[in-house]
């Protein structure tokens, strides 16, 4: 025989409405437990925990955040609105900005993530590193202080400390059958709109010019340029619409 002093524990579920009601009551209990431990919730009615959530001191969680699986938040972590965080460890002082998805990743202290970033399984973000808006990473090690700030896909890659990956850069890690790694050393600079065709290595201090497609390794302190030379045509006439065009 089981005895409970809460009426909630005795309620049954026969309709979707009753299931939704009990779920919201359960979530409110979890939210109250977090707030009793000092977690700042913007709105406890707009929080979902589907698993285990452990929080350090002075954690702040904005509205409509979903936690799934096993999630650990360190001291002074800030989670922005509308984030989905699954099976992740986020260390002290990390800022996760709105609309970010984190799945199976580890984020070291002081990093900044998002908004609109996606970290997939196997990703580890180093201390004070930055992953900006519309950046996707899968199975990536991003070193201390490294940055990928805009519109970038990095898959199966290692990025050394204090390297910078420019906007529009992608790693071509899949040939249709197998996946390959890209290795970027410390202090590497990758110019915007670059394509890195794996397997590939850029040694510490290497520099890739914007708009390049890189297929060969780059040594330390080399500048890699792989793009067609610009040609300007004099007297070119802009196309015009025909009169019968709708």
C-alpha positions in Angstrom: 0.0 0.0 0.0 1.2 3.5 -1.0 0.2 6.6 1.0 0.5 10.1 -0.3 -0.5 13.5 1.2 -0.8 15.0 -2.3 -4.1 14.7 -4.1 -2.2 15.1 -7.4 -0.6 11.7 -6.9 -4.1 10.0 -6.9 -5.4 11.5 -10.1 -5.9 9.3 -13.2 -5.6 10.0 -16.9 -8.5 9.2 -19.2 -8.3 12.1 -21.7 -5.6 14.2 -23.5 -6.8 17.1 -21.4 -6.2 15.3 -18.1 -2.8 14.2 -19.3 -1.9 17.8 -20.2 -3.2 19.0 -16.8 -1.1 16.5 -14.9 2.0 17.3 -17.0 1.7 21.0 -16.2 1.2 20.3 -12.5 4.4 18.1 -12.6 6.4 20.8 -14.4 5.3 23.3 -11.8 6.6 21.1 -9.0 10.0 20.8 -10.8 10.0 24.6 -11.4 9.3 25.2 -7.7 12.2 23.0 -6.7 14.6 24.8 -8.9 13.5 28.2 -7.7 13.8 27.0 -4.1 17.4 26.3 -4.8 18.0 29.8 -6.2 17.4 29.4 -10.0 15.8 32.4 -11.6 13.0 31.4 -13.9 11.4 34.1 -16.0 8.1 32.2 -16.0 7.8 28.8 -14.3 4.7 28.1 -16.4 6.9 28.2 -19.6 9.5 25.6 -18.7 9.7 21.9 -19.6 12.1 19.4 -18.0 12.0 15.9 -19.6 14.8 14.2 -17.7 17.2 15.5 -15.1 18.4 19.1 -14.7 21.1 20.0 -12.2 21.9 23.7 -11.7 24.6 25.6 -9.9 24.3 29.0 -8.2 22.7 32.0 -9.8 21.4 30.3 -12.9 19.0 32.2 -15.1 16.5 30.6 -17.5 14.2 32.6 -19.8 10.8 31.5 -21.2 10.0 28.5 -23.3 13.2 26.5 -22.7 13.1 22.7 -23.0 15.5 20.5 -21.2 15.8 16.8 -22.2 17.9 13.9 -21.0 20.7 14.6 -18.5 21.6 18.4 -18.4 24.0 20.1 -16.0 24.3 23.9 -15.7 27.2 25.4 -13.8 27.2 28.6 -11.7 25.9 31.8 -13.3 24.8 30.1 -16.6 22.3 32.1 -18.6 19.9 30.4 -20.9 18.0 32.6 -23.4 14.4 32.2 -24.5 13.2 29.3 -26.8 16.3 27.0 -26.4 16.3 23.3 -26.6 19.1 21.6 -24.5 19.5 17.8 -24.5 22.2 15.7 -22.8 24.6 18.6 -22.3 27.0 19.9 -19.7 27.3 23.7 -19.6 30.0 25.1 -17.3 30.1 28.3 -15.3 29.4 31.6 -16.8 28.3 30.4 -20.2 25.7 32.5 -22.1 23.3 30.6 -24.3 21.4 33.1 -26.4 17.8 32.6 -27.7 16.7 29.9 -30.2 19.8 27.8 -29.7 19.7 23.9 -29.9 22.3 22.0 -28.0 22.4 18.2 -28.2 25.1 16.0 -26.7 27.6 18.8 -26.3 30.0 20.1 -23.6 30.5 23.8 -23.2 33.4 25.1 -21.1 33.4 28.1 -18.8 32.8 31.5 -20.2 31.8 30.6 -23.7 29.1 32.4 -25.7 26.6 30.4 -27.8 24.0 31.7 -30.3 21.5 33.0 -31.0 20.2 30.5 -33.5 23.2 28.1 -33.1 23.0 24.3 -33.3 25.5 22.1 -31.5 25.2 18.4 -32.3 26.6 15.3 -30.6 30.3 15.1 -30.0 30.9 18.8 -29.9 33.1 20.4 -27.2 33.3 24.2 -27.0 36.4 25.6 -25.2 36.6 28.3 -22.5 35.8 31.8 -23.7 35.0 30.5 -27.2 32.2 31.9 -29.3 29.7 30.2 -31.5 27.5 32.8 -33.2 24.2 33.0 -35.1 23.3 30.3 -37.6 26.4 28.2 -36.9 26.1 24.4 -36.8 28.7 22.1 -35.4 28.9 18.3 -35.2 31.7 16.3 -33.6 33.8 19.4 -33.3 36.4 20.5 -30.8 36.5 24.3 -30.7 39.6 25.5 -28.7 39.9 28.1 -26.1 39.0 31.6 -27.3 38.3 30.3 -30.9 35.4 31.9 -32.8 32.9 30.9 -35.4 30.6 33.9 -35.4 28.3 33.6 -38.4 26.6 31.3 -40.9 29.1 28.4 -40.7 29.0 24.6 -40.8 31.8 22.7 -39.1 31.6 18.9 -39.0 34.2 16.4 -37.8 36.8 19.1 -37.1 39.3 20.4 -34.6 39.8 24.1 -34.3 42.8 25.3 -32.3 42.8 28.0 -29.6 42.2 31.6 -30.7 41.5 30.6 -34.3 38.8 32.5 -36.3 36.5 30.9 -38.8 34.8 33.5 -41.1 31.2 33.7 -42.1 29.9 31.2 -44.7 32.7 28.7 -44.1 31.9 25.0 -44.4 33.9 21.8 -43.9 33.2 19.3 -46.6 33.5 16.2 -44.4 31.5 13.7 -46.3 32.2 12.1 -49.7 29.0 10.2 -49.9 30.4 7.1 -48.2 32.9 8.1 -45.6 33.6 11.1 -43.3 36.9 12.8 -42.8 38.3 15.3 -40.4 39.6 18.9 -40.8 42.4 19.9 -38.4 42.9 23.6 -37.8 45.8 24.6 -35.5 46.1 27.4 -33.1 45.8 31.0 -34.3 44.5 29.9 -37.8 42.4 32.4 -39.8 39.8 31.2 -42.2 38.4 33.9 -44.5 34.7 34.2 -45.2 33.0 31.9 -47.7 35.8 29.3 -47.7 35.3 25.6 -48.4 37.5 23.2 -46.5 37.6 19.8 -48.2 38.6 17.1 -45.8 40.8 15.4 -45.0 42.7 18.6 -44.5 45.1 20.2 -42.1 45.9 23.9 -41.6 49.0 24.3 -39.4 49.2 26.9 -36.5 49.2 30.4 -37.9 48.0 29.4 -41.3 45.7 31.8 -43.2 43.0 31.0 -45.8 41.9 33.8 -48.1 38.2 34.6 -48.4 36.3 32.7 -51.0 38.8 29.9 -51.3 38.2 26.2 -51.9 41.0 24.4 -50.0 41.9 20.8 -50.9 45.6 20.7 -49.9 47.2 21.2 -46.5 48.4 24.6 -45.4 51.7 25.0 -43.5 52.3 27.5 -40.7 52.4 31.2 -41.7 51.3 30.3 -45.3 48.5 32.2 -47.1 46.3 29.8 -49.1 44.4 31.3 -52.0 42.3 29.0 -54.2 39.8 31.0 -56.3 39.4 32.1 -59.9 40.9 35.5 -60.9 38.4 38.2 -61.4 37.7 39.5 -64.9 35.8 42.8 -65.6 34.1 43.2 -69.0 34.0 46.8 -70.3 30.8 48.0 -72.1 28.7 45.2 -70.8 24.9 45.8 -71.2 22.5 44.8 -68.4 19.7 42.5 -69.7 16.3 44.1 -70.2 12.8 42.6 -70.0 11.0 41.9 -73.2 7.8 43.9 -73.8 5.5 40.8 -73.8 6.8 39.5 -70.5 4.2 39.3 -67.8 
